[in-house]
């Protein structure tokens, strides 16, 4: 039996209507950036942008050209930290999601 709606369409629809889901998407993308999984984070950020504010509004909010933003969040994207910060800030403002960082200490393994 064929699927009637693609996974991406389902994510977009839910992101548009469910604030908690939107927040979870942004949180996961930010966490992936911090974990070094930037390639995955860029895909997630692109999905969030497409589901919420769109690239025209993102360009206006960040002061970065739409085509540059699309390249940055594309499959071969390699945005600078400053651009990622501006993108996350704009998404947060547009979606009503506040991104907070929480750090914890962990025990170091003892040297042998």
C-alpha positions in Angstrom: 0.0 0.0 0.0 1.4 3.4 -1.0 1.8 6.2 1.5 -0.5 9.1 0.9 1.8 11.7 2.4 5.5 11.9 2.6 7.3 11.9 5.9 8.6 15.5 5.3 5.1 16.7 4.6 3.9 15.2 7.8 6.7 16.8 9.7 5.9 20.2 8.1 2.2 20.0 8.9 2.9 19.0 12.5 5.5 21.7 13.0 3.1 24.3 11.8 0.4 23.3 14.3 2.2 21.9 17.3 4.4 24.3 19.3 5.9 21.6 21.5 6.9 19.6 18.3 8.4 22.8 16.8 10.4 23.4 20.0 11.6 19.7 20.0 12.8 20.1 16.3 14.8 23.2 17.1 16.2 21.7 20.3 17.4 18.6 18.5 19.0 20.6 15.7 20.8 22.8 18.3 21.9 19.7 20.2 23.2 18.1 17.0 25.3 21.2 16.3 26.8 21.0 19.8 27.5 17.2 19.4 29.3 17.8 16.1 26.5 16.2 13.9 26.3 19.4 11.8 25.2 17.6 8.6 22.1 16.2 10.4 21.5 19.6 12.1 21.5 21.4 8.8 18.8 19.1 7.4 16.7 19.6 10.6 17.1 23.4 10.4 16.1 23.4 6.8 13.0 21.4 7.7 12.1 23.9 10.5 12.6 26.9 8.2 10.4 25.3 5.5 7.8 24.4 8.0 7.7 27.8 9.8 9.0 31.1 8.6 10.4 30.2 5.1 13.6 31.3 3.6 12.4 34.8 2.5 11.6 35.7 6.1 14.8 34.1 7.3 16.9 36.2 4.9 15.2 39.3 6.2 15.7 38.4 9.8 19.4 37.4 9.4 20.5 39.9 6.8 21.9 37.0 4.7 20.8 36.5 1.1 18.1 33.8 0.6 20.3 31.9 -1.8 23.2 31.9 0.7 21.0 30.6 3.4 19.7 27.8 1.2 23.3 26.8 0.3 24.3 26.9 4.0 21.4 24.6 5.0 21.8 22.4 2.0 23.4 19.0 1.7 26.9 20.4 1.2 26.4 23.4 3.5 29.2 24.6 5.7 27.9 27.7 7.6 30.1 29.6 9.9 29.3 29.7 13.6 28.1 33.3 13.4 25.7 32.4 10.6 24.4 29.4 12.6 23.9 31.6 15.6 21.9 34.2 13.5 19.8 31.4 11.9 19.0 29.9 15.3 18.1 33.3 16.8 15.8 34.1 13.8 14.1 30.7 14.0 13.7 31.1 17.8 12.1 34.5 17.4 9.8 33.4 14.6 8.6 30.2 16.2 8.5 31.4 19.8 11.2 28.9 20.8 13.8 30.0 23.3 17.1 28.0 23.1 18.8 27.5 26.4 22.1 25.7 27.1 22.6 23.4 30.1 26.0 22.1 31.1 26.8 19.3 33.6 30.0 18.0 35.0 30.9 14.4 34.3 33.3 12.2 36.1 36.5 11.6 34.3 37.6 8.0 34.0 40.6 7.3 36.2 43.9 6.9 34.4 45.3 3.3 34.3 
